[in-house]
Amino acid sequence: MPATPEAIRSVLGIDYGEKRLGIATGQTITRSANPVTTLSQINGQPDWSGLQQQIERWRPDALLVGMPYHTDGAESPMTLTVRAFCKQLALRFPQPIIEINETLSSYEAEALLKQRKKIGQHNKQEIDRMAAALIVQSWLDQH
């Protein structure tokens, strides 16, 4: 049964990428998101063990997954890949899965981090964590 936004107090956000998963947490009480870590894909598969550790550590009420669309709102090939990932999440973990439009979140994260001078041009792991935090913050701002 899907959780209502009112019943959700904490979330774990996931920015899915072909090489890495950016992970962030969020709390509805403080209405804040925090980048946590980046998990690598292993032989083309998400690091399910690492993801399980993050879920056990943070005990979220829901999992937010960034869903990539083209800027015009059309689905991209990556949209189908992320939907397949969401199906696997649902089979592995009991938390409800909430899909969030994450168009351009990685670009926003990179720009934000460069503005803060926290990253060099090639620090993709920090970008992935921040993209996950932007996905979580977007959901928090909407609810």
C-alpha positions in Angstrom: 0.0 0.0 0.0 1.5 3.4 -1.0 2.3 5.7 1.9 0.6 9.0 2.0 2.9 12.0 2.0 1.6 12.8 5.5 2.7 9.4 6.8 6.3 9.8 5.5 8.8 11.3 7.9 12.0 10.2 6.4 13.1 9.3 2.8 16.1 7.9 1.1 16.6 9.5 -2.3 18.4 7.7 -5.2 19.9 9.3 -8.3 20.3 6.3 -10.6 23.1 6.3 -13.1 24.7 3.7 -15.3 27.9 3.8 -13.3 26.8 5.1 -9.9 23.8 5.6 -7.5 23.8 8.9 -5.7 22.2 8.5 -2.2 20.7 11.3 0.0 18.4 11.4 3.0 15.6 13.8 3.8 13.4 14.6 6.8 9.9 16.0 6.6 10.2 17.6 10.0 13.2 19.7 9.1 12.3 19.8 5.4 15.9 19.3 4.6 17.9 16.9 2.3 21.4 15.8 2.8 23.8 14.1 0.4 25.0 10.8 1.9 27.1 8.6 -0.3 27.6 7.2 -3.8 27.4 3.5 -4.6 29.0 2.1 -7.7 27.3 -0.2 -10.1 28.9 -3.7 -10.0 29.1 -5.5 -13.4 26.2 -3.4 -14.6 24.1 -4.0 -11.5 23.3 -1.7 -8.6 25.3 -2.4 -5.4 22.3 -4.0 -3.8 24.2 -4.9 -0.6 25.4 -1.3 -0.2 21.9 0.0 -0.8 20.5 -2.4 1.8 23.1 -1.1 4.3 21.9 2.5 3.6 18.3 1.5 4.0 19.1 -0.3 7.3 21.1 2.7 8.5 18.6 5.4 7.7 15.3 3.4 8.0 13.4 5.6 5.5 9.6 5.5 5.3 9.9 5.7 1.5 12.4 5.5 -1.3 12.5 8.4 -3.8 13.9 7.6 -7.2 14.8 10.3 -9.7 13.1 9.6 -13.0 14.9 11.1 -16.0 12.8 12.7 -18.8 13.8 14.8 -21.7 13.4 18.5 -21.1 10.2 18.5 -23.1 8.8 15.9 -20.7 9.1 12.9 -23.1 10.5 9.7 -21.9 14.1 8.8 -22.7 15.8 5.4 -23.0 17.1 5.9 -19.5 13.5 6.3 -18.2 12.9 2.7 -19.0 16.1 1.6 -17.3 15.2 3.5 -14.1 11.7 2.0 -14.2 13.2 -1.5 -14.3 15.4 -0.4 -11.3 12.3 0.7 -9.5 10.7 -2.7 -10.1 13.7 -4.4 -8.6 13.7 -2.0 -5.6 10.0 -3.0 -5.0 10.9 -6.7 -5.0 13.8 -6.2 -2.6 12.6 -3.7 -0.1 9.3 -3.1 1.7 9.3 0.7 1.5 7.0 2.4 -1.0 8.8 3.7 -4.1 8.1 7.3 -5.2 9.2 8.4 -8.6 10.3 12.0 -8.9 10.9 13.9 -12.1 14.7 14.6 -11.9 15.2 16.3 -15.3 18.6 18.2 -15.1 19.2 17.4 -11.4 22.8 16.3 -12.2 23.5 19.4 -14.1 22.0 21.5 -11.3 24.1 19.6 -8.7 27.3 20.2 -10.7 26.6 23.9 -11.1 25.7 24.3 -7.4 28.8 22.5 -6.3 31.1 24.5 -8.7 29.5 27.7 -7.3 30.4 26.6 -3.8 33.8 25.5 -5.0 33.4 22.1 -3.4 34.3 20.1 -6.4 36.7 19.9 -9.3 35.3 19.4 -12.7 35.7 15.6 -12.5 34.3 14.7 -9.1 31.3 12.7 -10.3 30.6 11.0 -7.0 30.0 14.3 -5.2 27.7 15.4 -8.1 25.7 12.1 -7.8 25.2 12.6 -4.1 24.1 16.2 -4.6 21.8 15.3 -7.4 20.1 12.8 -5.0 19.8 15.6 -2.4 18.2 17.8 -5.0 15.7 15.1 -5.9 14.8 14.7 -2.2 14.6 18.5 -1.7 12.3 18.8 -4.7 9.9 16.2 -3.1 10.1 17.9 0.3 9.3 21.2 -1.3 6.2 19.8 -3.0 4.9 18.1 0.1 
